[in-house]
Amino acid sequence: MVVCYCLHFTGKQPAVIDIFGTGGGLMEHRAALLSSKGFAVLSLAYFDYKDLPKNMDELELNYFEEAIDWLSSLPNTSDRLGFIGTSLGASIAVLAGIHYPKLRAVVPINGFHMLDSFNPMKVNGIPFHTASGDLQHLDLKDGILRYSSFLASIPTSEETIFRIETCPKDTYWHFLTSGDDQACCSEKSARILEKRLIDAGKGDQVQVSILKNTGHLLEPPYMPHCEKSWHKHVGSYMVWGGDKYNQAKGQEDMWNKLIAFFSDKLGSPPALPPFSGAFKKSSL
């Protein structure tokens, strides 16, 4: 259910938990690339993988608490952790940052500011409040599902919104948001949560970066742009947004911001050992 990337050396590494969204499974590429920068990274599956839940209503936030406790207990990792999540993983990252003080640096990428009724979750066996919307607001772009139109129509209430302002005073947030996200109203959500922190006197704990004309699938640099694809859990094609040029440019910008934020809040990662002698010369 997990893959942990760590360096073999004496000392502490800044440590990060990495999750994705409702695509499910175990996705390791971002964790592997982060580890190449010197971070200890736990790539964590939580949905539709081996014996993990198949249905969204089986998800428990406590599962992530166990991962936080385990990673922070390792002899070579920092006591305070980073957490990065994309899409539904971004919403989980926000909830974890609110509930678990061992998290110091949280990076939600293209998430919603509430749990909608299609993505419920529990903590300590008690369901979080979810928000419901009218599926009549769900529209199409070139005949393909645009989920952001549905999420944008859902009214915000104090009962359902993430109470991010209750987070510890030394938990820091950097919302990385796509300017052309067609799957989630992520810019609106980031601004709503940013305002709650500012209104609570915690404005120095939050940053929001809007990456112009990028789509929902904001990946590490040089990953190809995907404008639309089949979503197996939705059972439909979905449009993600963005264009080839701006997605490539935005992903480089996102990656640099991510590395800088974790380095600042968790401590600079150690230098990697030299690899000059690791490979034999080849005639090829």
Order of alpha helices (4+ residues) and beta strands (2+ residues): beta-beta-alpha-beta-alpha-beta-alpha-beta-beta-beta-beta-beta-alpha-beta-alpha-beta-beta-beta-alpha
